[in-house]
Amino acid sequence: MVEIERKYLVTNCDFITESNENFRIVQGYLNSNPERTVRVRIKGDKGFLTIKGLGNESGMTRFEWEKEISITEAEALLQLCEHGVIDKTRHHVFYENHLFEVDVFYGENEGLIVAEIELKSENETFFKPNWLGNEVTSDERYYNSFLSNHPFKSWK
């Protein structure tokens, strides 16, 4: 129930040709407090309820609990969510034995592309593809829960 991940900005769209699969994600937050976010997500044809805890000092490690729920339940819960739904396409890119999840955002977050990699430990090494830019792991502005309340388009 612990998630260890690093997050990066994406500098170009070269990842698309390396993408093995992609799917649409729509998600909202029942609670966007960083200490305990509660997320409702529709990912492709499945629904999920996820609870995440506050990250450690590096921002890489935090508690995560997720349960699959029906699409009907997810759609109903999305109606109860805070203002600001996240809409994105997630691309799976396998690179040098690691999976990068690259999110291309739409709507009020259009123009933002972020890649995440889940690791077994904070010290695990991995190779970075040429389309990976600056690391933003510890920058809470790039958390989806923050983006739902403070969209990327409003930053400029």
KOLDRENRO-829938 format. One record per residue: chain; x, y, z of N, C-alpha, C in turn. Coordinates in nm, 3 decimals, always signed. Layout:
N
  c   n.east  n.north     n.up  ca.east  ca.north    ca.up   c.east  c.north     c.up
  A        X        Y        Z        X         Y        Z        X        Y        Z
...
//
This chain:
156
  c   n.east  n.north     n.up  ca.east  ca.north    ca.up   c.east  c.north     c.up
  A   +0.081   -0.120   +0.000   +0.000    +0.000   +0.000   +0.084   +0.126   +0.000
  A   +0.209   +0.114   -0.041   +0.296    +0.230   -0.051   +0.334   +0.249   -0.197
  A   +0.324   +0.373   -0.240   +0.359    +0.408   -0.377   +0.489   +0.487   -0.375
  A   +0.583   +0.446   -0.458   +0.709    +0.520   -0.474   +0.717   +0.559   -0.621
  A   +0.710   +0.689   -0.647   +0.713    +0.733   -0.786   +0.786   +0.865   -0.800
  A   +0.836   +0.886   -0.921   +0.898    +1.014   -0.956   +0.821   +1.070   -1.074
  A   +0.815   +1.203   -1.079   +0.732    +1.272   -1.178   +0.819   +1.372   -1.254
  A   +0.798   +1.378   -1.387   +0.878    +1.463   -1.474   +0.789   +1.535   -1.575
  A   +0.831   +1.653   -1.614   +0.768    +1.719   -1.727   +0.817   +1.649   -1.854
  A   +0.737   +1.656   -1.957   +0.772    +1.596   -2.086   +0.804   +1.708   -2.183
  A   +0.918   +1.698   -2.251   +0.967    +1.808   -2.334   +0.920   +1.803   -2.479
  A   +0.881   +1.684   -2.527   +0.833    +1.672   -2.665   +0.745   +1.548   -2.676
  A   +0.683   +1.531   -2.790   +0.586    +1.422   -2.807   +0.646   +1.296   -2.870
  A   +0.778   +1.280   -2.864   +0.841    +1.159   -2.918   +0.790   +1.032   -2.849
  A   +0.741   +1.045   -2.727   +0.694    +0.928   -2.652   +0.577   +0.859   -2.722
  A   +0.501   +0.933   -2.802   +0.381    +0.875   -2.865   +0.416   +0.758   -2.954
  A   +0.527   +0.766   -3.027   +0.565    +0.656   -3.115   +0.614   +0.535   -3.036
  A   +0.651   +0.556   -2.909   +0.697    +0.448   -2.823   +0.586   +0.392   -2.735
  A   +0.468   +0.453   -2.741   +0.357    +0.415   -2.654   +0.303   +0.277   -2.691
  A   +0.288   +0.190   -2.590   +0.236    +0.056   -2.612   +0.084   +0.053   -2.606
  A   +0.025   +0.140   -2.525   -0.120    +0.149   -2.514   -0.155   +0.285   -2.455
  A   -0.280   +0.325   -2.475   -0.326    +0.449   -2.413   -0.475   +0.438   -2.385
  A   -0.521   +0.517   -2.290   -0.662    +0.516   -2.254   -0.698   +0.649   -2.189
  A   -0.824   +0.683   -2.199   -0.874    +0.808   -2.143   -0.900   +0.790   -1.993
  A   -0.871   +0.893   -1.916   -0.897    +0.895   -1.772   -0.973   +1.023   -1.739
  A   -1.083   +1.006   -1.666   -1.157    +1.119   -1.611   -1.162   +1.096   -1.461
  A   -1.123   +1.197   -1.385   -1.121    +1.179   -1.240   -1.156   +1.308   -1.168
  A   -1.212   +1.289   -1.048   -1.245    +1.400   -0.962   -1.206   +1.366   -0.819
  A   -1.215   +1.465   -0.733   -1.173    +1.448   -0.593   -1.288   +1.474   -0.498
  A   -1.314   +1.374   -0.414   -1.409    +1.392   -0.304   -1.343   +1.472   -0.194
  A   -1.209   +1.463   -0.185   -1.129    +1.540   -0.090   -0.992   +1.562   -0.153
  A   -0.953   +1.688   -0.171   -0.823    +1.718   -0.232   -0.720   +1.764   -0.130
  A   -0.749   +1.748   -0.002   -0.652    +1.782   +0.102   -0.530   +1.692   +0.084
  A   -0.408   +1.749   +0.071   -0.288    +1.668   +0.047   -0.261   +1.561   +0.153
  A   -0.314   +1.580   +0.273   -0.292    +1.481   +0.378   -0.370   +1.353   +0.354
  A   -0.479   +1.363   +0.277   -0.563    +1.245   +0.251   -0.652   +1.271   +0.131
  A   -0.600   +1.258   +0.013   -0.684    +1.279   -0.104   -0.771   +1.155   -0.127
  A   -0.893   +1.179   -0.171   -0.986    +1.072   -0.205   -1.030   +1.099   -0.349
  A   -0.992   +1.008   -0.437   -1.012    +1.027   -0.580   -1.110   +0.925   -0.636
  A   -1.193   +0.969   -0.729   -1.280    +0.882   -0.807   -1.230   +0.889   -0.951
  A   -1.212   +0.773   -1.013   -1.154    +0.772   -1.147   -1.228   +0.674   -1.237
  A   -1.249   +0.717   -1.361   -1.292    +0.626   -1.466   -1.174   +0.615   -1.561
  A   -1.123   +0.495   -1.573   -1.004    +0.466   -1.654   -1.045   +0.364   -1.759
  A   -1.063   +0.411   -1.881   -1.113    +0.320   -1.984   -1.254   +0.278   -1.949
  A   -1.274   +0.147   -1.930   -1.407    +0.095   -1.897   -1.418   +0.048   -1.753
  A   -1.332   +0.100   -1.665   -1.333    +0.060   -1.524   -1.340   +0.183   -1.433
  A   -1.397   +0.163   -1.315   -1.403    +0.269   -1.215   -1.314   +0.234   -1.097
  A   -1.263   +0.337   -1.029   -1.174    +0.317   -0.914   -1.199   +0.425   -0.809
  A   -1.182   +0.385   -0.685   -1.181    +0.476   -0.571   -1.043   +0.464   -0.509
  A   -0.973   +0.576   -0.492   -0.836    +0.574   -0.444   -0.819   +0.674   -0.330
  A   -0.746   +0.631   -0.228   -0.710    +0.719   -0.116   -0.558   +0.727   -0.113
  A   -0.506   +0.850   -0.109   -0.361    +0.870   -0.100   -0.331   +0.955   +0.022
  A   -0.221   +0.920   +0.088   -0.177    +0.996   +0.205   -0.075   +1.101   +0.166
  A   -0.032   +1.176   +0.265   +0.069    +1.280   +0.247   +0.202   +1.216   +0.210
  A   +0.273   +1.275   +0.116   +0.403    +1.223   +0.075   +0.511   +1.253   +0.179
  A   +0.620   +1.176   +0.169   +0.733    +1.202   +0.258   +0.806   +1.329   +0.212
  A   +0.918   +1.361   +0.274   +0.988    +1.486   +0.246   +1.030   +1.498   +0.100
  A   +1.073   +1.388   +0.038   +1.116    +1.393   -0.102   +0.996   +1.399   -0.197
  A   +0.877   +1.365   -0.148   +0.758    +1.361   -0.232   +0.744   +1.233   -0.311
  A   +0.841   +1.142   -0.297   +0.842    +1.019   -0.376   +0.755   +0.908   -0.318
  A   +0.743   +0.901   -0.186   +0.676    +0.788   -0.122   +0.553   +0.835   -0.045
  A   +0.443   +0.764   -0.065   +0.322    +0.793   +0.011   +0.228   +0.672   +0.010
  A   +0.140   +0.672   +0.108   +0.039    +0.567   +0.120   -0.058   +0.578   +0.003
  A   -0.095   +0.461   -0.053   -0.197    +0.459   -0.157   -0.281   +0.334   -0.143
  A   -0.413   +0.352   -0.143   -0.508    +0.241   -0.138   -0.605   +0.261   -0.253
  A   -0.629   +0.154   -0.330   -0.718    +0.167   -0.444   -0.810   +0.046   -0.453
  A   -0.934   +0.070   -0.489   -1.034    -0.037   -0.503   -1.111   -0.015   -0.632
  A   -1.127   -0.122   -0.709   -1.207    -0.112   -0.830   -1.355   -0.106   -0.791
  A   -1.428   -0.015   -0.856   -1.572    -0.002   -0.837   -1.637   -0.004   -0.975
  A   -1.767   -0.018   -0.980   -1.836    -0.022   -1.109   -1.835   +0.116   -1.175
  A   -1.851   +0.117   -1.305   -1.861    +0.244   -1.379   -1.980   +0.325   -1.327
  A   -2.090   +0.259   -1.300   -2.209    +0.328   -1.248   -2.179   +0.397   -1.116
  A   -2.109   +0.327   -1.026   -2.072    +0.387   -0.898   -1.976   +0.505   -0.919
  A   -1.878   +0.487   -1.008   -1.781    +0.594   -1.035   -1.850   +0.717   -1.092
  A   -1.943   +0.697   -1.186   -2.015    +0.810   -1.245   -2.097   +0.883   -1.139
  A   -2.161   +0.808   -1.050   -2.240    +0.870   -0.943   -2.150   +0.948   -0.847
  A   -2.037   +0.891   -0.810   -1.945    +0.959   -0.718   -1.883   +1.082   -0.781
  A   -1.859   +1.080   -0.912   -1.804    +1.197   -0.979   -1.897   +1.318   -0.964
  A   -2.026   +1.293   -0.953   -2.123    +1.402   -0.936   -2.107   +1.470   -0.800
  A   -2.047   +1.400   -0.702   -2.028    +1.454   -0.568   -1.892   +1.523   -0.550
  A   -1.807   +1.514   -0.650   -1.669    +1.562   -0.636   -1.660   +1.714   -0.630
  A   -1.548   +1.759   -0.576   -1.515    +1.900   -0.575   -1.511   +1.952   -0.719
  A   -1.518   +2.082   -0.733   -1.510    +2.144   -0.866   -1.375   +2.112   -0.929
  A   -1.374   +2.090   -1.058   -1.249    +2.070   -1.130   -1.219   +1.924   -1.160
  A   -1.274   +1.873   -1.268   -1.249    +1.735   -1.309   -1.123   +1.730   -1.395
  A   -1.042   +1.629   -1.374   -0.921    +1.607   -1.454   -0.958   +1.517   -1.572
  A   -0.918   +1.558   -1.692   -0.943    +1.481   -1.813   -0.809   +1.468   -1.885
  A   -0.770   +1.343   -1.913   -0.638    +1.322   -1.973   -0.635   +1.188   -2.046
  A   -0.537   +1.173   -2.133   -0.506    +1.044   -2.193   -0.375   +0.997   -2.134
  A   -0.374   +0.873   -2.087   -0.253    +0.813   -2.031   -0.191   +0.719   -2.134
  A   -0.063   +0.740   -2.158   +0.013    +0.655   -2.250   +0.109   +0.569   -2.167
  A   +0.112   +0.440   -2.195   +0.210    +0.351   -2.132   +0.329   +0.338   -2.225
  A   +0.447   +0.372   -2.174   +0.570    +0.363   -2.253   +0.670   +0.280   -2.174
  A   +0.710   +0.166   -2.229   +0.813    +0.083   -2.167   +0.948   +0.127   -2.223
  A   +1.038   +0.161   -2.132   +1.171    +0.210   -2.172   +1.274   +0.150   -2.077
  A   +1.366   +0.073   -2.132   +1.475    +0.015   -2.053   +1.425   -0.053   -1.926
  A   +1.327   -0.142   -1.942   +1.273    -0.225   -1.833   +1.191   -0.149   -1.729
  A   +1.147   -0.030   -1.761   +1.061    +0.046   -1.671   +0.939   +0.097   -1.748
  A   +0.829   +0.108   -1.676   +0.706    +0.164   -1.734   +0.695   +0.311   -1.697
  A   +0.684   +0.394   -1.798   +0.655    +0.536   -1.779   +0.508   +0.557   -1.817
  A   +0.435   +0.623   -1.728   +0.297    +0.660   -1.755   +0.296   +0.808   -1.790
  A   +0.264   +0.837   -1.916   +0.269    +0.975   -1.966   +0.126   +1.026   -1.981
  A   +0.095   +1.133   -1.909   -0.038    +1.190   -1.910   -0.042   +1.318   -1.993
  A   -0.130   +1.319   -2.094   -0.154    +1.436   -2.177   -0.289   +1.493   -2.132
  A   -0.287   +1.613   -2.078   -0.405    +1.673   -2.017   -0.488   +1.752   -2.118
  A   -0.619   +1.761   -2.089   -0.715    +1.836   -2.172   -0.786   +1.940   -2.086
  A   -0.876   +2.012   -2.150   -0.958    +2.109   -2.077   -0.873   +2.220   -2.018
  A   -0.898   +2.251   -1.891   -0.828    +2.360   -1.823   -0.680   +2.329   -1.795
  A   -0.639   +2.204   -1.816   -0.498    +2.165   -1.797   -0.428   +2.136   -1.929
  A   -0.494   +2.172   -2.040   -0.435    +2.146   -2.171   -0.301   +2.217   -2.184
  A   -0.207   +2.150   -2.248   -0.072    +2.203   -2.263   +0.026   +2.139   -2.166
  A   -0.026   +2.070   -2.067   +0.058    +2.004   -1.968   +0.074   +1.856   -2.005
  A   +0.197   +1.809   -2.005   +0.227    +1.668   -2.026   +0.326   +1.626   -1.918
  A   +0.288   +1.525   -1.840   +0.367    +1.481   -1.725   +0.388   +1.330   -1.736
  A   +0.508   +1.285   -1.701   +0.540    +1.141   -1.699   +0.573   +1.099   -1.557
  A   +0.523   +0.982   -1.519   +0.552    +0.924   -1.387   +0.615   +0.788   -1.407
  A   +0.703   +0.752   -1.315   +0.761    +0.619   -1.312   +0.750   +0.567   -1.169
  A   +0.693   +0.448   -1.154   +0.685    +0.385   -1.022   +0.809   +0.300   -1.001
  A   +0.865   +0.309   -0.880   +0.989    +0.240   -0.848   +0.970   +0.147   -0.730
  A   +1.063   +0.054   -0.715   +1.060    -0.039   -0.601   +1.121   +0.024   -0.476
  A   +1.211   +0.122   -0.495   +1.272    +0.194   -0.384   +1.307   +0.334   -0.431
  A   +1.326   +0.425   -0.338   +1.361    +0.562   -0.374   +1.499   +0.570   -0.440
  A   +1.585   +0.471   -0.413   +1.721    +0.472   -0.468   +1.735   +0.396   -0.598
  A   +1.625   +0.338   -0.648   +1.632    +0.260   -0.772   +1.677   +0.348   -0.888
  A   +1.769   +0.298   -0.967   +1.817    +0.373   -1.082   +1.739   +0.332   -1.206
  A   +1.729   +0.422   -1.302   +1.661    +0.396   -1.427   +1.716   +0.490   -1.534
  A   +1.697   +0.451   -1.659   +1.741    +0.532   -1.771   +1.629   +0.626   -1.812
  A   +1.666   +0.748   -1.845   +1.567    +0.849   -1.881   +1.559   +0.862   -2.034
  A   +1.439   +0.851   -2.088   +1.424    +0.873   -2.232   +1.450   +1.019   -2.268
  A   +1.479   +1.044   -2.396   +1.516    +1.181   -2.438   +1.402   +1.281   -2.426
  A   +1.278   +1.235   -2.414   +1.164    +1.326   -2.403   +1.131   +1.365   -2.259
  A   +1.208   +1.311   -2.164   +1.186    +1.342   -2.023   +1.258   +1.472   -1.988
  A   +1.185   +1.564   -1.926   +1.242    +1.694   -1.890   +1.271   +1.704   -1.741
  A   +1.247   +1.822   -1.685   +1.277    +1.850   -1.545   +1.192   +1.765   -1.451
  A   +1.252   +1.722   -1.340   +1.180    +1.648   -1.239   +1.094   +1.744   -1.157
  A   +0.968   +1.703   -1.131   +0.875    +1.784   -1.053   +0.811   +1.702   -0.940
  A   +0.881   +1.595   -0.899   +0.827    +1.505   -0.798   +0.782   +1.577   -0.672
  A   +0.862   +1.667   -0.622   +0.831    +1.734   -0.495   +0.750   +1.862   -0.512
  A   +0.714   +1.895   -0.636   +0.637    +2.017   -0.663   +0.488   +1.982   -0.664
  A   +0.417   +2.016   -0.558   +0.277    +1.979   -0.541   +0.186   +2.039   -0.648
  A   +0.233   +2.140   -0.719   +0.151    +2.199   -0.825   +0.119   +2.096   -0.934
  A   +0.202   +1.995   -0.948   +0.183    +1.894   -1.052   +0.105   +1.773   -1.004
  A   +0.057   +1.774   -0.880   -0.033    +1.668   -0.833   -0.169   +1.691   -0.899
  A   -0.233   +1.585   -0.941   -0.365    +1.598   -1.002   -0.464   +1.666   -0.909
  A   -0.454   +1.639   -0.779   -0.546    +1.701   -0.684   -0.528   +1.853   -0.683
  A   -0.406   +1.902   -0.698   -0.382    +2.046   -0.706   -0.435   +2.101   -0.838
  A   -0.407   +2.028   -0.947   -0.450    +2.072   -1.080   -0.601   +2.082   -1.092
  A   -0.673   +2.000   -1.016   -0.819    +2.006   -1.022   -0.871   +2.139   -0.966
  A   -0.801   +2.196   -0.870   -0.842    +2.324   -0.809   -0.769   +2.445   -0.866
  A   -0.651   +2.423   -0.922   -0.567    +2.530   -0.978   -0.517   +2.486   -1.115
  A   -0.602   +2.491   -1.216   -0.567    +2.438   -1.348   -0.443   +2.503   -1.409
  A   -0.374   +2.425   -1.487   -0.249    +2.465   -1.551   -0.266   +2.594   -1.632
  A   -0.379   +2.608   -1.703   -0.401    +2.728   -1.785   -0.405   +2.856   -1.702
  A   -0.439   +2.845   -1.573   -0.445    +2.965   -1.488   -0.308   +3.005   -1.436
  A   -0.205   +2.923   -1.458   -0.071    +2.956   -1.410   -0.005   +3.066   -1.490
  A   -0.044   +3.081   -1.613   +0.027    +3.171   -1.705   -0.012   +3.315   -1.690
//
